Amino acid sequence: MILPSILASAHAAVKAACPPGSIAVDGTIGNGHDTLFLAECVGPTGHVYGFDIQQAAIERTHARLQQAGRRERVTLFHTSHHLLAEQLPEDTRGHVRAFMFNLGYLPHGDEQVITQPHTTLHALEAATSWMATGGILSVALYTGHPGGEEEARAVIDWARSLPAHAYQVMWQQTINRNQAPSLLLIEKKHVKKRGDGLS
Ligand SMILES: C[S@@+](CC[C@H](N)C(=O)[O-])C[C@H]1O[C@@H](n2cnc3c(N)ncnc32)[C@H](O)[C@@H]1O
């Protein structure tokens, strides 16, 4: 396949935004795959903060990180991502180079526990004010489970409303397959001030 999967696109954008030493946040750690990916990106001098509401996700992510020798690079919060502003250290505000959200349910877990539009939108709104300029917010959207379609629509509507002078928003979706997952990528732009020469 020449065209990138949504996972490949998310990882490429996050890696580009997140050099060693960066701060990154996984809003939905689940089985810990993205958390480990972020821990590799930020390297030994960076740090990752991860959120999940399920104990099983915390345990699986802890085990994955431990096995990879990356546990010390990550702080795990067993709480909802909509509370991120209360959990992240204050000095990380405006310095988070990458946020990853992978919505839906925990694979190989309880499929009734899903991300919800209200808390997801609250978390995404908070994430935009914790992002660094030049930072990336990636959101993987799934529509194959009950409630997924509504949540995806709400998130895309929210992203469309972000001001174009401050954010670049892209949406990747396979359009010839039913209920294909899609990816939203949001980059926080350098806002041009009079005379600063940035574009
Ligand atoms: C699709 S999974 C994430 C998969 C993960 N990215 C991975 O690499 O394995 C979605 C996760 O979101 C979690 N979740 C649901 N509501 C949440 C909330 N309000 N705050 C944080 N996590 C939540 C679920 O418990 C589930 O583990």
The ligand as an ORCA input file, in Angstrom:
! r2SCAN-3c Opt
* xyz 0 1
  C      -9.549      2.930     21.364
  S      -9.011      2.815     23.017
  C      -7.400      3.525     22.979
  C      -6.356      2.630     22.346
  C      -4.941      3.100     22.606
  N      -4.616      4.304     21.893
  C      -3.901      2.033     22.303
  O      -2.846      2.360     21.733
  O      -4.123      0.888     22.674
  C      -9.986      4.057     23.830
  C      -9.700      4.177     25.311
  O     -10.333      5.372     25.774
  C     -10.652      5.161     27.127
  N     -11.591      6.190     27.588
  C     -12.943      6.240     27.470
  N     -13.426      7.369     28.013
  C     -12.342      8.053     28.505
  C     -12.184      9.295     29.195
  N     -13.241     10.060     29.477
  N     -10.934      9.680     29.551
  C      -9.851      8.913     29.251
  N      -9.947      7.723     28.608
  C     -11.173      7.303     28.234
  C     -11.200      3.755     27.141
  O     -11.189      3.241     28.449
  C     -10.243      3.049     26.175
  O      -9.192      2.427     26.871
*
